[in-house]
């Protein structure tokens, strides 16, 4: 891994997204890149670096104050 893609914004978000994608790959999702690696985490990080994984950042949910 060279550099966190600018559109992701933070290392933390990069790891969270890569982990979710790795779970998908472990559950037999088809990789979006050609690679000799069989490790889901490495494949997921490479897909993110190549901008092949879409994601959406949702706004935080305010807790409801029930008194």
C-alpha positions as CSV (number, residue, x, y, z in Angstrom):
1,X,0.0,0.0,0.0
2,X,1.5,3.3,-1.1
3,X,-0.9,6.0,-0.1
4,X,-4.5,6.3,1.1
5,X,-6.7,7.5,-1.8
6,X,-7.7,11.1,-1.3
7,X,-11.4,10.4,-1.8
8,X,-11.4,8.1,1.3
9,X,-10.0,10.7,3.6
10,X,-8.5,8.8,6.5
11,X,-6.5,5.6,7.3
12,X,-9.3,4.6,9.7
13,X,-12.0,4.8,7.0
14,X,-9.7,3.0,4.5
15,X,-9.3,0.1,7.0
16,X,-13.0,-0.1,7.7
17,X,-14.0,-0.2,4.1
18,X,-11.2,-2.7,3.2
19,X,-12.4,-5.0,6.0
20,X,-16.0,-4.9,4.8
21,X,-14.8,-5.7,1.3
22,X,-12.6,-8.5,2.5
23,X,-15.6,-10.0,4.3
24,X,-17.5,-9.9,1.0
25,X,-14.6,-11.6,-0.7
26,X,-14.5,-14.3,2.0
27,X,-18.2,-14.9,1.3
28,X,-17.4,-15.7,-2.3
29,X,-17.8,-12.3,-3.9
30,X,-15.9,-12.0,-7.2
31,X,-12.7,-9.9,-7.0
32,X,-12.7,-6.8,-9.2
33,X,-9.0,-7.1,-10.1
34,X,-6.8,-9.8,-11.5
35,X,-4.3,-10.9,-8.9
36,X,-2.3,-14.0,-7.9
37,X,-3.0,-13.2,-4.3
38,X,-5.6,-15.3,-2.5
39,X,-5.7,-13.1,0.6
40,X,-9.0,-11.2,0.8
41,X,-7.5,-8.3,2.8
42,X,-4.8,-7.6,0.2
43,X,-7.3,-7.9,-2.6
44,X,-9.7,-5.5,-0.9
45,X,-6.9,-2.9,-0.3
46,X,-5.7,-3.1,-3.9
47,X,-9.3,-2.7,-5.1
48,X,-9.7,0.4,-2.9
49,X,-6.3,1.8,-4.2
50,X,-7.5,1.4,-7.8
51,X,-10.9,3.1,-7.0
52,X,-13.0,0.0,-7.8
53,X,-15.0,-0.1,-4.6
54,X,-17.9,2.3,-4.1
55,X,-19.0,3.4,-0.6
56,X,-21.2,6.0,1.0
57,X,-20.4,8.0,4.1
58,X,-23.6,8.6,6.0
59,X,-24.1,11.5,8.4
60,X,-24.1,10.7,12.1
61,X,-27.4,9.8,13.7
62,X,-28.4,12.0,16.6
63,X,-29.6,9.9,19.6
64,X,-33.2,10.6,20.5
65,X,-33.7,12.2,23.8
66,X,-36.7,10.6,25.4
67,X,-37.4,12.1,28.9
